Amino acid sequence: MADLEPTLERFRKAYDKPEYQKGLNVALREALKLYASAARLDFVHGRDPDLANIAISFQLDESRSRAACQSAFRVFYELQRENLLCGVTLLGWSSVGGEYVGRHLWESAGLKTQSRPSNPEVQQFSNFADVSTFQLSAIFEVVEEQQEQLHVEGATVLVEQIQKLADSPISARLSPRKQLRAPGVCLRGPGAERVACGAIKAYSSYIGALFDNFD
């Protein structure tokens, strides 16, 4: 398995000195490909192949997302060694000017009245596999940073899981944003990575138990 710190350093350089082609940070994408190749990674399900994976996500092309990328990678690095019911996926969204255009495209793909992508940055991927078939059980965004307390915002089921796990007071609120295909949550502040690891493990077990009731 590729070493953690050298990989994070490559990610930092890709954010600090980005190389853009057609609006996308190709330097970061190349660093991610190199890591996946060195670690011999591929998309895999968890112990139960019928359960969709849990995504640990970040924005690929927004320079201010460096901390989110590093936290996402640390959480993924820690959890990929766990034998969870739901697998974990490190997921970078194509982004333009702070907008999650990749995520918007994925969410709208689940609608009957989906529209074709209007952003030229994502139109270049129009020949790729149909994202409507790519399912997720949940989407976590994690940013470890120094604040007075951990801030959590997202879907009710995930916020409640995190509140049960937190060993210190947190600032929690439900997301006003519609989450069309999978519940999502953002953790930002001290202990975000540790709490996210625990919450992902707990949610994986929760999803497994939920589907067991329908067997």
Backbone as a ProteinNet text record, in pm:
[ID]
protein_1_A
[PRIMARY]
MADLEPTLERFRKAYDKPEYQKGLNVALREALKLYASAARLDFVHGRDPDLANIAISFQLDESRSRAACQSAFRVFYELQRENLLCGVTLLGWSSVGGEYVGRHLWESAGLKTQSRPSNPEVQQFSNFADVSTFQLSAIFEVVEEQQEQLHVEGATVLVEQIQKLADSPISARLSPRKQLRAPGVCLRGPGAERVACGAIKAYSSYIGALFDNFD
[TERTIARY]
83.9	0	87.7	52.8	130.5	131	243.3	254.8	161.5	111.4	12.5	70.8	175.7	226.4	280.1	359.3	402.1	284.9	180.3	62.1	-7	-22.6	-83.6	-1.7	129.7	216.1	193.6	175.5	146	12.6	-85.9	-215.5	-201.5	-122.4	-102.8	-42	57.5	121.7	24	-62.3	-159.8	-262	-291.4	-381.3	-307.4	-183.1	-106.7	-60.6	-26.6	18.1	-63.7	-191.3	-279.6	-243.8	-273.9	-260.6	-400	-454.7	-591.7	-594.9	-680.3	-712	-862.9	-920.4	-1066	-1137.3	-1076.4	-1139.3	-1120.6	-1046.8	-1033	-887.4	-867.6	-734.4	-675.4	-601.4	-547.4	-432.6	-364	-254.1	-306.1	-418.4	-475.8	-529.7	-595	-646.2	-532.2	-420.4	-306.4	-248.6	-243.1	-193.3	-282.4	-413.1	-506.3	-490.1	-471.3	-450.4	-322.1	-216.1	-88.9	-103.6	-179	-200	-278.8	-387.2	-470.7	-390.1	-302.1	-219	-117	-50.4	51.8	-8.5	-129.7	-195.9	-278.8	-281.6	-358.1	-504.8	-559.1	-698.6	-791.1	-910.9	-1017.3	-1148	-1255.8	-1384.4	-1431.5	-1455.9	-1504.5	-1617.9	-1708.3	-1814.6	-1762	-1844.4	-1811.2	-1847.6	-1866.7	-1897.8	-2028.8	-2122.6	-2251.2	-2255.7	-2240.2	-2236.5	-2369	-2476.6	-2606.2	-2620.8	-2528.6	-2535.8	-2445.8	-2499.5	-2419.7	-2313	-2203.5	-2093.4	-2126.4	-2047.9	-2054	-1940.3	-1971.5	-1870.4	-1811.7	-1680.2	-1610.3	-1566.2	-1629.1	-1619.7	-1549.5	-1510.6	-1447.8	-1456.3	-1427.1	-1427	-1288.9	-1286.5	-1159.8	-1093.1	-1169.7	-1113.4	-1118.6	-1154.9	-1164	-1044.4	-959.5	-834.7	-858.4	-973.6	-1002.7	-1041.8	-1047.2	-1090.5	-974.4	-854.1	-738.4	-757.5	-806.7	-825.9	-928.2	-1034.2	-1137	-1080.5	-995.2	-932.3	-844.2	-762.5	-671.9	-748.4	-853.4	-933.1	-1004.6	-1060.4	-1129.1	-1032.8	-911.9	-815.1	-774.1	-753.8	-715.4	-824.7	-950.2	-1061.4	-1070.2	-1058.9	-1061.9	-946.7	-828.6	-708.7	-729.3	-794.4	-819.3	-925.3	-1032.7	-1147.2	-1134.8	-1051	-1043	-986.1	-922.6	-869.4	-973.7	-1088.9	-1197	-1283.7	-1336.3	-1422	-1568.5	-1609.7	-1743.8	-1846.4	-1972.6	-2080.6	-2092.9	-2089.9	-2088	-1942.5	-1902	-1767.6	-1755.5	-1632.6	-1609.9	-1545.5	-1586.8	-1538.2	-1485.1	-1363.2	-1309.4	-1361.2	-1440.6	-1514.2	-1484.4	-1420.7	-1396.4	-1497.7	-1564.9	-1663.6	-1595.8	-1624	-1582.1	-1650.7	-1575.3	-1630.4	-1583.1	-1670.6	-1639.8	-1680.8	-1583.5	-1614.3	-1686.2	-1653.6	-1718.2	-1846.8	-1895	-2017.9	-1985.7	-2063.1	-2043.2	-2110.5	-2057.2	-2126.1	-2132.3	-2029.4	-2031.4	-2139.7	-2154.1	-2257.2	-2396.3	-2412.9	-2543	-2580.9	-2483	-2509.1	-2550.3	-2479.9	-2512.3	-2651.8	-2685.2	-2816.7	-2928.3	-2909.2	-3014.6	-3030.8	-2927.3	-2936.2	-3037.5	-3075.6	-3175.1	-3317.5	-3334.1	-3467	-3516.7	-3647.6	-3706.4	-3690.2	-3687.7	-3680.3	-3540.5	-3438.2	-3301.3	-3269.5	-3187.9	-3146	-2999.9	-2960.7	-2822.1	-2732.8	-2609.7	-2521.3	-2490.5	-2500.7	-2475.4	-2332.8	-2263.5	-2126.9	-2030.7	-1950.2	-1853.6	-1752.7	-1728.1	-1631.8	-1674.7	-1804.6	-1851.4	-1904.5	-1932	-1976.7	-1871.9	-1744.6	-1637.4	-1642.7	-1723.8	-1737.3	-1864.5	-1928.9	-2059.6	-2053.9	-1937	-1924.6	-1889.1	-1876.7	-1844.7	-1969.2	-1952.6	-2065.4	-2173.7	-2297.3	-2412.7	-2409.1	-2401.6	-2390.5	-2520.3	-2630.1	-2756.4	-2751.3	-2658	-2646.8	-2552.6	-2486	-2389.8	-2462.3	-2479.6	-2556.7	-2464.7	-2512.2	-2441.3	-2538.8	-2489.4	-2572.1	-2570.4	-2460.6	-2447	-2325.4	-2322	-2210	-2159.2	-2033.3	-1969.7	-1868.8	-1870.7	-1766.2	-1702.3	-1570	-1499	-1388.5	-1385.4	-1279.6	-1228.1	-1108.9	-1044.6	-978.7	-1023.7	-963.8	-986.4	-908.5	-915.5	-1033.2	-1128.5	-1241.4	-1273.9	-1368.9	-1407.3	-1477.6	-1555.9	-1627.1	-1653.1	-1694	-1724.2	-1860	-1865.2	-1990.6	-2035.9	-2161.6	-2217.5	-2345.2	-2356.2	-2477.6	-2509	-2634.5	-2669.2	-2805	-2822.5	-2949.2	-2972.8	-3099.1	-3136	-3071.4	-3079.4	-3030.2	-2880.3	-2804.6	-2660	-2623.5	-2693.6	-2668.3	-2695.6	-2803.3	-2836.1	-2729.9	-2677.2	-2569.9	-2448.1	-2413.2	-2294.9	-2315	-2434.8	-2462.8	-2446.9	-2481.9	-2466.7	-2319.6	-2235.9	-2095.9	-2005.2	-2043.9	-1957.6	-1937.6	-1812.3	-1782.7	-1764.2	-1797.4	-1794.3	-1905	-1946.2	-2056.1	-2026	-2127.5	-2113.1	-2223.9	-2199.1	-2300.6	-2361.5	-2488	-2551.4	-2676.2	-2694.1	-2817.4	-2847.8	-2976.1	-3018.9	-2994.4	-2958	-2928.4	-3057.4	-3062.2	-3179.5	-3180.8	-3070.9	-3055.3	-3121.8	-3196.3	-3258.5	-3150.9	-3159.3	-3064.5	-3142.1	-3128	-3220.2	-3190.7	-3063.9	-3031.2	-2968.4	-2907.8	-2845.9	-2832.4	-2848	-2828.8	-2682.9	-2661.5	-2525.9	-2505.3	-2379.2	-2346.8	-2207.3	-2187.9	-2057.6	-2014	-1893.9	-1835.2	-1715.9	-1714.6	-1607.6	-1565.3	-1436.4	-1387.1	-1296.4	-1267.3	-1177.1	-1239.5	-1162.2	-1212.1	-1299.5	-1309.5	-1399.2	-1363.3	-1234.9	-1193.4	-1223.7	-1193.4	-1218.3	-1367.2	-1448.8	-1593.4	-1650	-1599.4	-1647.1	-1619.3	-1501.6	-1469.2	-1570.1	-1599.1	-1695.9	-1835.1	-1874.6	-2008.7	-2026	-1923.4	-1931.6	-1943.4	-1867.1	-1879.1	-2020.1	-2071.9	-2204.9	-2312.9	-2299.3	-2401	-2397.2	-2278	-2266.9	-2344	-2328.3	-2401.5	-2551.4	-2588.1	-2729.5	-2795	-2727.7	-2781.7	-2793.8	-2692.6	-2698	-2815.4	-2837.8	-2950	-3083.3	-3088.2	-3211.5	-3252.3	-3157.3	-3188.9	-3212.5	-3153.2	-3180.3	-3327.4	-3391.6	-3533.3	-3623.3	-3569	-3649.1	-3620.2	-3523.5	-3490.1	-3595.6
-119.6	0	125.1	222.4	345.2	415.3	480.3	549.6	669.3	697.7	803.5	942.3	979	1116	1156.8	1072.8	1112.1	1134.8	1056.1	1073.3	1205	1237.2	1364.5	1482.4	1468.5	1575.9	1598.2	1490.6	1505.5	1575.6	1543.8	1610.6	1759.4	1791.6	1932.3	2010.8	1952.9	2020.1	2039	1940.1	1948.9	2058.9	2089.1	2199.8	2332.9	2333.9	2458.8	2505.7	2410.2	2442.9	2361.4	2396.7	2317.2	2333.2	2231.1	2234.8	2212.1	2315	2305.9	2279.5	2186.6	2162	2150.7	2230.2	2233.2	2257.7	2341.8	2379.9	2282.6	2172.2	2069.1	2055.1	2025.9	2013.1	1875.9	1870.5	1742.6	1695.2	1787.5	1748.2	1664.3	1706	1630.3	1496.2	1496.8	1370.7	1271.6	1321.5	1234.2	1180.3	1264.7	1219.6	1110.1	1123.8	1021.7	891.3	902.3	782.2	710.1	786.9	726.7	650.9	711.6	642.9	513.8	521.5	403.1	291.2	328.7	228.5	168.5	254	206.1	116.2	151.9	74.1	-40.7	-51.8	-157.2	-154.3	-34.2	-16.6	-33.6	-78.9	-87.1	-69.5	-41.5	-27.6	-164.8	-177.1	-302.9	-274.6	-371.4	-362.3	-409.2	-387.5	-437.3	-584.4	-629.8	-771.2	-811.5	-718.4	-747	-676.5	-749.3	-686.7	-624.8	-654	-594.9	-453.3	-412.4	-279.7	-182.3	-64.7	38	92.9	137.6	189.3	322.8	356.5	486.9	571	690.8	777	873.5	893.3	997.9	1096.7	1213.9	1298.2	1431.4	1494.3	1626.4	1683.8	1813.1	1876.7	1863.3	1821.2	1798.4	1926.1	2023.3	2133.2	2268.8	2271.3	2395.7	2403.5	2505.9	2514.7	2523.2	2575.7	2587.6	2453.7	2348.9	2218.1	2128.5	2184.8	2101.7	2028.1	2098.5	2034.9	1922.7	1943	1839.8	1717.5	1739.7	1628.5	1547	1615.8	1544.7	1468.4	1530.7	1460.9	1341.1	1359.2	1248.2	1132.4	1165.6	1059.6	988.1	1062.3	998.4	903.3	947.3	862.5	738.5	757.6	644.1	548.1	602.5	522	435.6	492.8	419.6	311.7	344.5	253.8	145	164.8	61.8	-68.9	-62.3	-184.6	-254.2	-187.4	-245.9	-335.3	-439.2	-531.3	-493.7	-379.9	-326.8	-391.9	-391.5	-442.3	-358.3	-226.2	-134.5	-98.4	-107.4	-64.3	86.9	137.1	281.8	322.4	438	489.7	630.9	657	792.8	858.6	963.4	1020.2	1169.2	1204.3	1344.9	1394.9	1505.1	1564.6	1668.6	1667.1	1777.5	1904	2014.3	2136.5	2257.9	2356.7	2479.4	2598.1	2678.3	2797.1	2767.1	2655.2	2618.4	2540.1	2527.4	2452.3	2304.1	2218.4	2073.7	2024.5	2060.2	2024.6	1872.6	1801.5	1655.7	1594.8	1647.6	1595.7	1629.9	1750.9	1789.5	1698.5	1666.2	1578.1	1439.7	1387.4	1254.7	1253.5	1357.7	1361.4	1375.2	1458.8	1476.9	1353.3	1269.1	1146	1049	1068.3	981.4	1026.7	1140.6	1194.1	1149.6	1132.7	1094.2	1205.1	1330.3	1445.1	1505.2	1421.8	1472.7	1549.6	1653.7	1734.1	1705.6	1734.3	1712.8	1815.6	1777	1871	1991.6	2111.2	2233.7	2283.5	2236.9	2281.1	2212.7	2290.9	2228.1	2141.2	2172.3	2094.4	1948.5	1923.2	1785.1	1726.7	1812.2	1760.8	1670.6	1694.7	1613.3	1468	1441.4	1304.8	1237.6	1295	1245.4	1102.6	1056.9	920.1	818.7	864.9	773.9	694.9	599.1	518.1	607	566.1	640.8	646.3	768.7	781.9	746.5	732.2	697	557.2	474.6	337.9	329.1	438.7	438.6	475.8	378.1	398	418.2	495.6	517.7	505.9	457	449.3	580	654.6	782.1	855.4	986.3	1069.8	1150.6	1131	1204.2	1303.5	1424.9	1523	1559.6	1555.2	1569.1	1673.4	1768.5	1869.6	1883.5	1833.5	1846.5	1984.4	2068.2	2200.4	2251	2352	2406.2	2502.3	2464.4	2548.9	2521.1	2595.1	2572.3	2439	2398.8	2271.6	2217.1	2091.5	2024.7	2070.6	2107.9	2148.8	2037.9	2001.5	1892.9	1941.7	1919.8	1956.8	1848.6	1801.8	1699.1	1638.2	1518.1	1445.8	1399.5	1390.8	1356.4	1227.2	1121.8	990.6	993.4	1072.9	1079.2	1171.7	1282.9	1375.1	1305.4	1228.6	1157	1052.7	983.3	886.2	955.7	1070.7	1143.2	1197.4	1246.3	1297	1187.7	1065.3	953.6	920.2	942	902.1	1009.6	1134.9	1245	1242.2	1257.2	1256.3	1396.7	1498.4	1637.5	1712.8	1829.7	1903.6	1936.2	1923.9	1958.7	2055.1	2129.6	2216.1	2141.1	2105.1	2021.4	2088.9	2075.7	2124.1	2041.3	2035.8	1961.6	2045.5	1979.3	2050.2	2097.2	2223.3	2270.8	2221.5	2163.5	2119.1	1983.8	1970.9	1843.1	1741.9	1624.5	1517.8	1407.9	1405.1	1330.6	1181.3	1142.9	1001.8	930.3	1003.9	941.9	1047.7	1009.7	1106.9	1150.1	1276.2	1328.2	1406	1422.7	1498.7	1557.9	1675.5	1741	1760	1715.1	1733.5	1826.6	1935.2	2034.1	2079.7	2061.8	2108	2006.7	2026.2	1935.1	1797	1693.5	1557.2	1508.9	1586.8	1549.8	1414.2	1388.4	1262.4	1143.2	1156.3	1046.1	1015.8	1120.7	1101.5	1043.9	1089.7	1038.1	888.9	845.8	702.3	621.3	667.2	596.6	598.9	713.9	726.7	639.3	628.5	544.8	398	355.7	217.6	191.2	285.7	269.2	268.4	356.1	363.2	239.2	184.7	60.3	-51.6	-61.5	-163.5	-136.2	-7.9	31.9	-8.6	19.8	-15.9	-167.4	-240	-385.8	-441.7	-390.2	-436.7	-398.5	-280.4	-234	-326.5	-365.2	-452	-595.8	-636.2	-770.6	-787.5	-678.6	-684.1	-707.8	-685.6	-704.3	-837.2	-911.6	-1042.1	-1147.4
0	0	0	-83.9	-91.9	43.5	75.8	203.5	208.2	327.7	345	322	394.9	389.9	252.6	184	49.2	-45.9	-29.4	-114.2	-83.7	45	83	32.1	32.8	-17.3	-166.6	-242.3	-385.4	-405.6	-322	-331.5	-300.1	-196.9	-159.6	-276.2	-340.2	-453.2	-568.5	-589.3	-698.5	-673.7	-547.3	-514.9	-517	-464.5	-457.3	-594.6	-682.3	-817.3	-917.2	-930.1	-1017.1	-1164.4	-1240.3	-1385.9	-1443.6	-1506.9	-1556.2	-1706.6	-1745.2	-1884.7	-1896	-1983.6	-2001.8	-1868.9	-1783.6	-1657.8	-1543.8	-1565.2	-1463	-1419.2	-1291.3	-1233.1	-1268.1	-1376.6	-1422.6	-1333.7	-1266.7	-1177.6	-1061.6	-1003.7	-892.7	-940.8	-1054.6	-1108.7	-1134.5	-1183.8	-1210.1	-1079.6	-975.7	-845.1	-787.4	-805	-757.3	-835.6	-966.2	-1048.3	-1008.1	-981	-940.9	-809.4	-715	-587.7	-609.2	-685.8	-708.6	-773.9	-866.5	-933.2	-837	-757.7	-664.1	-556.6	-511.9	-406.8	-463.2	-597.3	-664.9	-623.4	-627.5	-587.6	-707	-677.7	-776.4	-700.7	-772.9	-705.2	-658.3	-528.9	-472.6	-375.9	-363.8	-264.9	-129.8	-26.8	105.4	117.8	241.9	263.2	198.6	188.6	125.3	-10	-119.3	-251.6	-293.9	-221.2	-254.1	-198.9	-111.7	-51	-126.5	-156.7	-224.2	-129.5	-186.2	-106.2	-39.7	60.7	126.1	69.9	20.9	-39.9	62.4	53.2	127.6	20.6	15.9	-102.6	-77.5	-189.4	-187	-328.3	-341.9	-472.9	-537	-661.1	-729.8	-778.8	-820.8	-899.2	-830.4	-704.7	-629.2	-534.7	-551.5	-474.9	-325.1	-284	-140.6	-78.2	-157.3	-107.5	-65.4	-53.4	-19.7	112.3	215.8	346.9	338.3	260	244.4	173.1	73.9	1.9	95.7	175.3	265.2	373	427.9	529.7	469.5	349.9	283.4	261.1	218.7	191.9	320.2	429.1	555.5	604.3	594.9	638.3	549.7	418.8	326	354.2	375	401.7	525.2	625.8	750.3	731.6	660.4	653.8	548.1	448.2	343.6	397.6	513.2	575.5	661.8	682.5	761.8	672.4	730.5	655.1	678.9	621.4	645	552.7	597.9	512.9	386.5	402.4	288	258.6	134.8	100.8	110	108.2	108.5	-23.4	-73.3	-200.7	-180.9	-224.6	-226.5	-353.4	-337.3	-450.7	-465.6	-576.2	-606.6	-707.4	-672.9	-763.4	-852.5	-981.2	-1066.7	-1016.6	-1010.8	-951.7	-1030	-1038.4	-1111.3	-1025.5	-985.1	-906.1	-776.5	-714.6	-588.9	-606.6	-729.8	-756.1	-776.5	-711.1	-723.6	-851.8	-966.6	-1090.9	-1109.2	-1065.1	-1075.1	-989.4	-868.2	-778.5	-830.2	-881.1	-936	-1052.5	-1136.1	-1249.9	-1201.7	-1100.9	-1047.6	-986.3	-909.8	-845.9	-948.2	-1048.5	-1149	-1236.3	-1243	-1322.4	-1264.7	-1139.9	-1078.7	-1103.5	-1172.7	-1199.8	-1336.8	-1347.5	-1475.6	-1578.5	-1531.4	-1621.5	-1621.7	-1615.3	-1611.2	-1738.7	-1724.5	-1838.4	-1870	-1992.5	-2032	-1962.4	-1925.6	-1857.6	-1944.8	-1886	-1961	-1942	-1838.4	-1813.8	-1910.6	-1983.4	-2075.2	-2001.9	-1873.6	-1796.1	-1781	-1775.3	-1760.3	-1890.8	-1988.9	-2118.2	-2181.6	-2148.6	-2206.8	-2160	-2053.4	-2003.6	-2054.3	-2155	-2199.5	-2253	-2294.3	-2346.5	-2239	-2114.3	-2004.9	-1965.2	-1874.3	-1827.4	-1766.9	-1782.4	-1732.6	-1579.8	-1524.5	-1378.8	-1306.5	-1380.1	-1314.5	-1254.5	-1301.4	-1249.2	-1129.5	-1096	-985.4	-856.6	-768.9	-646.7	-526.2	-429	-303.3	-187.5	-73.8	47.1	124.9	115.6	186.1	131.9	157	112.9	231.9	267.3	376.5	319.4	372.6	344.2	477.4	484.6	611.7	598.1	692.1	693.5	836.2	860.4	991.7	998.7	1091.6	1107.4	1248.7	1287	1421.8	1435.4	1517.3	1553.3	1699.2	1752.4	1891.5	1908.5	1811.2	1818.7	1679.6	1677	1550.9	1499.6	1371.7	1307.8	1212.8	1223.5	1143	1076.2	946.6	873.2	771.6	771.1	674.3	697.9	644.4	654.9	798	835.8	973.2	1019.8	939.9	982.2	1010.8	935.8	956	1071.6	1082.2	1193.9	1326.9	1332.5	1456.4	1490.2	1389.8	1412.9	1473.7	1419.7	1465.5	1606	1635.8	1770.1	1875.4	1840.6	1934.1	1958.6	1857.6	1865.9	1924.5	1912.5	1955.3	2106.3	2150.2	2293.6	2349.7	2270.5	2315.4	2242.3	2292.7	2229.1	2082.4	1999.3	1858.3	1818.6	1711.9	1653.5	1536.3	1547.1	1444.9	1389.5	1259.9	1198.7	1074.8	1042.7	924.8	800.5	692.8	568.9	501.9	458.3	384.7	240.2	198.6	60.5	38.6	-70.4	-103.3	-141.4	-83.8	-114	-185.4	-316.5	-400.9	-410.3	-404.1	-428.3	-309.5	-219.1	-101.2	7.2	134.1	242.2	248.5	280	288.7	416.6	455	575.2	559.5	616.9	618.4	763.1	796	928.4	913.4	989.7	978.7	1117.8	1149.6	1278.3	1344.6	1473	1544.4	1562.4	1534.1	1549.7	1436.8	1328.1	1218	1157.9	1139.6	1077.5	1167.6	1294.6	1388.8	1398.6	1412.2	1423.9	1294.2	1180.9	1052.1	1039	1081.7	1075.8	1156.5	1277.9	1361.6	1302.7	1245.9	1189.2	1065.4	983.5	864.1	902.5	1001.6	1050	1102.7	1182.8	1241.2	1133.3	1034.1	929.6	840.8	818.6	742.7	812.3	943.4	1019.9	1017.1	1025	1023	890.5	779.8	648.2	634.1	682.3	676.3	753.3	874.1	956	892.9	832.5	769.1	655.2	572.4	459.5	503	614.7	667.3	700.7	741.9	778.4	658	536.9	415.8	348.1	401	341.1	373.5
[MASK]
+++++++++++++++++++++++++++++++++++++++++++++++++++++++++++++++++++++++++++++++++++++++++++++++++++++++++++++++++++++++++++++++++++++++++++++++++++++++++++++++++++++++++++++++++++++++++++++++++++++++++++++++++++++++

